[in-house]
Amino acid sequence: MLDLAPHDIQAITLSAKVAASATLLTLPLGLATAYVLAFRTFPGKSLLEGLVTLPLVLPPVVTGYLLLLLFGQASPVGQLLQNMGLRVVFSLSGAIIASAVVGFPLMVRSIRIGMEAIDRHYILAARSLGAKPLDVFFTLILPLSKGAIISGMTLMFARSLGEFGATIILAGNIPGVTQTIPLAIYEYTSTPGGDQMALSLCLISIALSFTVLILSERYGKRLKTEG
């Protein structure tokens, strides 16, 4: 039986909150980006593809440091946010932003693949019948991409649960504020006698990620059956 301290429960709850927030907040941008990459051709498209994919190949610590430079008090963005009374560095918002940036490429890639698999004849038929681009997007593309959207959200949520490098650089490791499961595990591994608690949190992290993936797989199969 797992013996968890109150701050461990906080870390688990915070991890779920950060992962869910990062996934839901970036979903509209993820849908728009995937749509543009799947259906539009324009100068600089390769550059946009590279920028979207970049956080996936960069070391998370590098991503976190770049975010720290962007949102730090010495930057124009950081000063603007400070004047507005908003704080990103060493805050829950910072943890959400770090997870969102690192997981965003996985969401976009999954949704884009689903959109590219749509038969273009459906879209051409809808346009020939007078449907506007927004109508085609909401009544045709989104429903046909439902499985890919769920898959992309699942991948991002699972990735956010395990985010460490960017989070610790931008948001720090503050118990009850920014300490997620990976950060709590890191702290336990650095503490004498903390191996057992680190293992307990590892098992919980594995169980959460596995549960999310299984639910997503079952939902995907149900969509295929209904289709």
C-alpha positions as YAML, in Angstrom:
chain: A
units: angstrom
residues:
- id: 1
  name: MET
  ca: [0.00, 0.00, 0.00]
- id: 2
  name: LEU
  ca: [1.31, 3.43, -0.94]
- id: 3
  name: ASP
  ca: [2.05, 5.70, 2.00]
- id: 4
  name: LEU
  ca: [1.84, 9.26, 0.71]
- id: 5
  name: ALA
  ca: [2.55, 12.46, 2.60]
- id: 6
  name: PRO
  ca: [0.22, 15.48, 2.22]
- id: 7
  name: HIS
  ca: [2.69, 17.26, -0.05]
- id: 8
  name: ASP
  ca: [2.80, 14.16, -2.27]
- id: 9
  name: ILE
  ca: [-0.97, 14.36, -2.69]
- id: 10
  name: GLN
  ca: [-0.50, 18.02, -3.57]
- id: 11
  name: ALA
  ca: [2.09, 17.09, -6.19]
- id: 12
  name: ILE
  ca: [-0.25, 14.53, -7.77]
- id: 13
  name: THR
  ca: [-3.18, 16.95, -7.82]
- id: 14
  name: LEU
  ca: [-0.98, 19.72, -9.18]
- id: 15
  name: SER
  ca: [0.35, 17.47, -11.94]
- id: 16
  name: ALA
  ca: [-3.16, 16.65, -13.10]
- id: 17
  name: LYS
  ca: [-4.16, 20.33, -12.91]
- id: 18
  name: VAL
  ca: [-1.13, 21.49, -14.90]
- id: 19
  name: ALA
  ca: [-1.51, 18.76, -17.54]
- id: 20
  name: ALA
  ca: [-5.25, 19.38, -17.99]
- id: 21
  name: SER
  ca: [-4.82, 23.17, -18.11]
- id: 22
  name: ALA
  ca: [-1.96, 23.01, -20.61]
- id: 23
  name: THR
  ca: [-3.92, 20.64, -22.85]
- id: 24
  name: LEU
  ca: [-7.21, 22.56, -22.83]
- id: 25
  name: LEU
  ca: [-5.66, 26.01, -23.14]
- id: 26
  name: THR
  ca: [-3.54, 25.08, -26.16]
- id: 27
  name: LEU
  ca: [-6.23, 23.05, -27.95]
- id: 28
  name: PRO
  ca: [-7.65, 25.98, -30.00]
- id: 29
  name: LEU
  ca: [-4.16, 27.01, -31.13]
- id: 30
  name: GLY
  ca: [-3.30, 23.37, -31.81]
- id: 31
  name: LEU
  ca: [-6.37, 22.94, -34.02]
- id: 32
  name: ALA
  ca: [-5.63, 26.14, -35.93]
- id: 33
  name: THR
  ca: [-1.96, 25.26, -36.42]
- id: 34
  name: ALA
  ca: [-2.72, 21.72, -37.55]
- id: 35
  name: TYR
  ca: [-5.34, 23.02, -40.00]
- id: 36
  name: VAL
  ca: [-2.94, 25.55, -41.51]
- id: 37
  name: LEU
  ca: [-0.17, 22.97, -41.88]
- id: 38
  name: ALA
  ca: [-2.53, 20.36, -43.33]
- id: 39
  name: PHE
  ca: [-4.53, 22.46, -45.80]
- id: 40
  name: ARG
  ca: [-2.61, 25.62, -46.57]
- id: 41
  name: THR
  ca: [0.41, 26.32, -48.75]
- id: 42
  name: PHE
  ca: [2.29, 29.58, -48.22]
- id: 43
  name: PRO
  ca: [5.82, 31.00, -48.16]
- id: 44
  name: GLY
  ca: [7.52, 30.14, -44.89]
- id: 45
  name: LYS
  ca: [5.46, 27.02, -44.22]
- id: 46
  name: SER
  ca: [8.63, 25.00, -43.65]
- id: 47
  name: LEU
  ca: [9.77, 27.59, -41.13]
- id: 48
  name: LEU
  ca: [6.47, 27.31, -39.25]
- id: 49
  name: GLU
  ca: [6.76, 23.51, -39.26]
- id: 50
  name: GLY
  ca: [10.26, 23.80, -37.83]
- id: 51
  name: LEU
  ca: [9.20, 26.21, -35.10]
- id: 52
  name: VAL
  ca: [6.28, 24.00, -34.09]
- id: 53
  name: THR
  ca: [8.47, 20.89, -33.96]
- id: 54
  name: LEU
  ca: [11.46, 22.57, -32.29]
- id: 55
  name: PRO
  ca: [10.39, 22.03, -28.64]
- id: 56
  name: LEU
  ca: [10.11, 18.32, -29.42]
- id: 57
  name: VAL
  ca: [13.78, 17.99, -30.36]
- id: 58
  name: LEU
  ca: [15.31, 20.57, -28.02]
- id: 59
  name: PRO
  ca: [16.42, 19.46, -24.55]
- id: 60
  name: PRO
  ca: [13.62, 20.50, -22.17]
- id: 61
  name: VAL
  ca: [16.14, 22.43, -20.07]
- id: 62
  name: VAL
  ca: [16.98, 24.56, -23.11]
- id: 63
  name: THR
  ca: [13.29, 25.18, -23.73]
- id: 64
  name: GLY
  ca: [12.85, 26.16, -20.09]
- id: 65
  name: TYR
  ca: [15.80, 28.54, -20.21]
- id: 66
  name: LEU
  ca: [14.49, 30.24, -23.36]
- id: 67
  name: LEU
  ca: [11.10, 30.63, -21.67]
- id: 68
  name: LEU
  ca: [12.85, 32.07, -18.63]
- id: 69
  name: LEU
  ca: [14.57, 34.64, -20.84]
- id: 70
  name: LEU
  ca: [11.23, 35.44, -22.48]
- id: 71
  name: PHE
  ca: [9.20, 35.84, -19.30]
- id: 72
  name: GLY
  ca: [11.94, 37.03, -16.93]
- id: 73
  name: GLN
  ca: [11.77, 40.50, -15.40]
- id: 74
  name: ALA
  ca: [14.62, 41.71, -17.61]
- id: 75
  name: SER
  ca: [12.66, 41.05, -20.83]
- id: 76
  name: PRO
  ca: [10.06, 43.38, -22.36]
- id: 77
  name: VAL
  ca: [7.42, 40.65, -22.08]
- id: 78
  name: GLY
  ca: [8.28, 40.04, -18.44]
- id: 79
  name: GLN
  ca: [8.16, 43.76, -17.65]
- id: 80
  name: LEU
  ca: [4.81, 44.12, -19.40]
- id: 81
  name: LEU
  ca: [3.34, 41.21, -17.43]
- id: 82
  name: GLN
  ca: [4.76, 42.62, -14.21]
- id: 83
  name: ASN
  ca: [3.12, 45.99, -14.87]
- id: 84
  name: MET
  ca: [-0.15, 44.11, -15.39]
- id: 85
  name: GLY
  ca: [0.30, 42.33, -12.08]
- id: 86
  name: LEU
  ca: [0.92, 38.95, -13.71]
- id: 87
  name: ARG
  ca: [3.73, 36.60, -12.72]
- id: 88
  name: VAL
  ca: [4.98, 33.65, -14.74]
- id: 89
  name: VAL
  ca: [8.39, 32.78, -13.33]
- id: 90
  name: PHE
  ca: [8.20, 30.53, -10.23]
- id: 91
  name: SER
  ca: [4.42, 30.29, -10.41]
- id: 92
  name: LEU
  ca: [1.69, 27.84, -11.41]
- id: 93
  name: SER
  ca: [1.26, 29.77, -14.65]
- id: 94
  name: GLY
  ca: [4.91, 29.09, -15.45]
- id: 95
  name: ALA
  ca: [4.44, 25.37, -14.91]
- id: 96
  name: ILE
  ca: [1.41, 25.36, -17.24]
- id: 97
  name: ILE
  ca: [3.25, 27.36, -19.92]
- id: 98
  name: ALA
  ca: [6.29, 25.07, -19.75]
- id: 99
  name: SER
  ca: [4.15, 21.96, -20.13]
- id: 100
  name: ALA
  ca: [2.13, 23.56, -22.92]
- id: 101
  name: VAL
  ca: [5.20, 24.48, -24.96]
- id: 102
  name: VAL
  ca: [6.85, 21.09, -24.60]
- id: 103
  name: GLY
  ca: [3.69, 19.08, -25.34]
- id: 104
  name: PHE
  ca: [2.31, 21.31, -28.11]
- id: 105
  name: PRO
  ca: [4.22, 19.62, -30.99]
- id: 106
  name: LEU
  ca: [2.74, 16.22, -30.10]
- id: 107
  name: MET
  ca: [-0.79, 17.59, -30.19]
- id: 108
  name: VAL
  ca: [-0.29, 19.39, -33.50]
- id: 109
  name: ARG
  ca: [1.40, 16.41, -35.15]
- id: 110
  name: SER
  ca: [-1.38, 14.00, -34.19]
- id: 111
  name: ILE
  ca: [-4.19, 16.34, -35.26]
- id: 112
  name: ARG
  ca: [-2.42, 17.23, -38.50]
- id: 113
  name: ILE
  ca: [-2.05, 13.58, -39.45]
- id: 114
  name: GLY
  ca: [-5.76, 13.06, -38.85]
- id: 115
  name: MET
  ca: [-6.70, 16.09, -40.94]
- id: 116
  name: GLU
  ca: [-4.40, 15.08, -43.80]
- id: 117
  name: ALA
  ca: [-6.11, 11.68, -43.90]
- id: 118
  name: ILE
  ca: [-9.48, 13.26, -44.75]
- id: 119
  name: ASP
  ca: [-10.56, 12.62, -48.32]
- id: 120
  name: ARG
  ca: [-10.21, 15.95, -50.13]
- id: 121
  name: HIS
  ca: [-13.23, 15.10, -52.27]
- id: 122
  name: TYR
  ca: [-15.47, 15.64, -49.24]
- id: 123
  name: ILE
  ca: [-14.09, 19.14, -48.80]
- id: 124
  name: LEU
  ca: [-14.35, 19.97, -52.50]
- id: 125
  name: ALA
  ca: [-17.94, 18.73, -52.56]
- id: 126
  name: ALA
  ca: [-18.85, 20.87, -49.56]
- id: 127
  name: ARG
  ca: [-17.24, 23.95, -51.09]
- id: 128
  name: SER
  ca: [-18.97, 23.33, -54.43]
- id: 129
  name: LEU
  ca: [-22.30, 23.32, -52.60]
- id: 130
  name: GLY
  ca: [-21.59, 26.77, -51.22]
- id: 131
  name: ALA
  ca: [-20.18, 25.94, -47.78]
- id: 132
  name: LYS
  ca: [-17.87, 28.62, -46.41]
- id: 133
  name: PRO
  ca: [-14.40, 27.70, -45.06]
- id: 134
  name: LEU
  ca: [-15.54, 28.04, -41.44]
- id: 135
  name: ASP
  ca: [-18.59, 25.87, -42.11]
- id: 136
  name: VAL
  ca: [-16.38, 23.22, -43.71]
- id: 137
  name: PHE
  ca: [-14.03, 23.35, -40.74]
- id: 138
  name: PHE
  ca: [-16.68, 22.97, -38.04]
- id: 139
  name: THR
  ca: [-19.12, 20.63, -39.77]
- id: 140
  name: LEU
  ca: [-16.73, 18.43, -41.76]
- id: 141
  name: ILE
  ca: [-13.07, 18.63, -40.78]
- id: 142
  name: LEU
  ca: [-13.52, 18.66, -37.01]
- id: 143
  name: PRO
  ca: [-15.95, 15.70, -36.87]
- id: 144
  name: LEU
  ca: [-13.77, 13.62, -39.21]
- id: 145
  name: SER
  ca: [-10.69, 14.49, -37.13]
- id: 146
  name: LYS
  ca: [-12.28, 13.68, -33.77]
- id: 147
  name: GLY
  ca: [-10.16, 10.58, -33.19]
- id: 148
  name: ALA
  ca: [-6.93, 12.42, -34.04]
- id: 149
  name: ILE
  ca: [-7.90, 15.31, -31.77]
- id: 150
  name: ILE
  ca: [-8.51, 12.99, -28.83]
- id: 151
  name: SER
  ca: [-5.22, 11.23, -29.55]
- id: 152
  name: GLY
  ca: [-3.36, 14.53, -29.69]
- id: 153
  name: MET
  ca: [-4.88, 15.71, -26.43]
- id: 154
  name: THR
  ca: [-4.02, 12.42, -24.78]
- id: 155
  name: LEU
  ca: [-0.41, 12.53, -25.91]
- id: 156
  name: MET
  ca: [-0.03, 16.09, -24.71]
- id: 157
  name: PHE
  ca: [-1.68, 15.34, -21.37]
- id: 158
  name: ALA
  ca: [0.60, 12.34, -20.80]
- id: 159
  name: ARG
  ca: [3.65, 14.36, -21.85]
- id: 160
  name: SER
  ca: [2.67, 17.17, -19.50]
- id: 161
  name: LEU
  ca: [2.38, 14.73, -16.60]
- id: 162
  name: GLY
  ca: [6.02, 13.80, -17.12]
- id: 163
  name: GLU
  ca: [7.41, 17.26, -17.85]
- id: 164
  name: PHE
  ca: [10.48, 18.07, -15.77]
- id: 165
  name: GLY
  ca: [13.27, 20.07, -17.40]
- id: 166
  name: ALA
  ca: [11.40, 23.11, -18.68]
- id: 167
  name: THR
  ca: [9.20, 23.25, -15.58]
- id: 168
  name: ILE
  ca: [12.02, 23.29, -13.04]
- id: 169
  name: ILE
  ca: [13.81, 26.07, -14.94]
- id: 170
  name: LEU
  ca: [10.79, 28.33, -15.47]
- id: 171
  name: ALA
  ca: [8.54, 27.51, -12.51]
- id: 172
  name: GLY
  ca: [10.98, 26.11, -9.97]
- id: 173
  name: ASN
  ca: [10.35, 23.31, -7.49]
- id: 174
  name: ILE
  ca: [8.08, 24.88, -4.89]
- id: 175
  name: PRO
  ca: [5.98, 22.38, -2.86]
- id: 176
  name: GLY
  ca: [2.28, 23.11, -3.12]
- id: 177
  name: VAL
  ca: [2.84, 25.73, -5.83]
- id: 178
  name: THR
  ca: [4.83, 24.30, -8.74]
- id: 179
  name: GLN
  ca: [6.06, 20.92, -7.50]
- id: 180
  name: THR
  ca: [4.60, 18.29, -9.81]
- id: 181
  name: ILE
  ca: [5.18, 14.53, -9.60]
- id: 182
  name: PRO
  ca: [8.49, 14.53, -11.58]
- id: 183
  name: LEU
  ca: [9.85, 17.38, -9.42]
- id: 184
  name: ALA
  ca: [8.80, 15.61, -6.22]
- id: 185
  name: ILE
  ca: [10.51, 12.42, -7.43]
- id: 186
  name: TYR
  ca: [13.66, 14.41, -8.17]
- id: 187
  name: GLU
  ca: [13.61, 15.88, -4.66]
- id: 188
  name: TYR
  ca: [13.17, 12.45, -3.09]
- id: 189
  name: THR
  ca: [16.05, 10.96, -5.09]
- id: 190
  name: SER
  ca: [18.24, 13.78, -3.78]
- id: 191
  name: THR
  ca: [17.20, 13.10, -0.19]
- id: 192
  name: PRO
  ca: [18.74, 10.28, 1.90]
- id: 193
  name: GLY
  ca: [16.12, 7.60, 2.53]
- id: 194
  name: GLY
  ca: [13.73, 9.00, -0.03]
- id: 195
  name: ASP
  ca: [13.93, 6.07, -2.45]
- id: 196
  name: GLN
  ca: [10.72, 4.44, -1.25]
- id: 197
  name: MET
  ca: [8.67, 7.62, -1.65]
- id: 198
  name: ALA
  ca: [10.23, 8.24, -5.05]
- id: 199
  name: LEU
  ca: [9.22, 4.73, -6.12]
- id: 200
  name: SER
  ca: [5.66, 5.28, -4.89]
- id: 201
  name: LEU
  ca: [5.33, 8.45, -6.95]
- id: 202
  name: CYS
  ca: [6.86, 6.69, -9.96]
- id: 203
  name: LEU
  ca: [4.21, 3.98, -9.73]
- id: 204
  name: ILE
  ca: [1.44, 6.57, -9.46]
- id: 205
  name: SER
  ca: [2.82, 8.45, -12.47]
- id: 206
  name: ILE
  ca: [2.94, 5.23, -14.51]
- id: 207
  name: ALA
  ca: [-0.61, 4.33, -13.45]
- id: 208
  name: LEU
  ca: [-1.97, 7.78, -14.38]
- id: 209
  name: SER
  ca: [-0.29, 7.83, -17.79]
- id: 210
  name: PHE
  ca: [-1.29, 4.24, -18.55]
- id: 211
  name: THR
  ca: [-4.91, 4.90, -17.57]
- id: 212
  name: VAL
  ca: [-5.11, 7.95, -19.82]
- id: 213
  name: LEU
  ca: [-3.63, 6.04, -22.76]
- id: 214
  name: ILE
  ca: [-5.98, 3.07, -22.27]
- id: 215
  name: LEU
  ca: [-9.04, 5.33, -22.10]
- id: 216
  name: SER
  ca: [-7.92, 7.12, -25.23]
- id: 217
  name: GLU
  ca: [-7.39, 3.82, -27.06]
- id: 218
  name: ARG
  ca: [-10.84, 2.56, -26.09]
- id: 219
  name: TYR
  ca: [-12.46, 5.81, -27.16]
- id: 220
  name: GLY
  ca: [-10.62, 5.66, -30.47]
- id: 221
  name: LYS
  ca: [-11.86, 2.13, -31.11]
- id: 222
  name: ARG
  ca: [-15.41, 3.17, -30.25]
- id: 223
  name: LEU
  ca: [-15.20, 6.03, -32.76]
- id: 224
  name: LYS
  ca: [-14.04, 3.63, -35.47]
- id: 225
  name: THR
  ca: [-16.91, 1.26, -34.66]
- id: 226
  name: GLU
  ca: [-19.47, 4.07, -34.80]
- id: 227
  name: GLY
  ca: [-17.92, 5.31, -38.04]
...
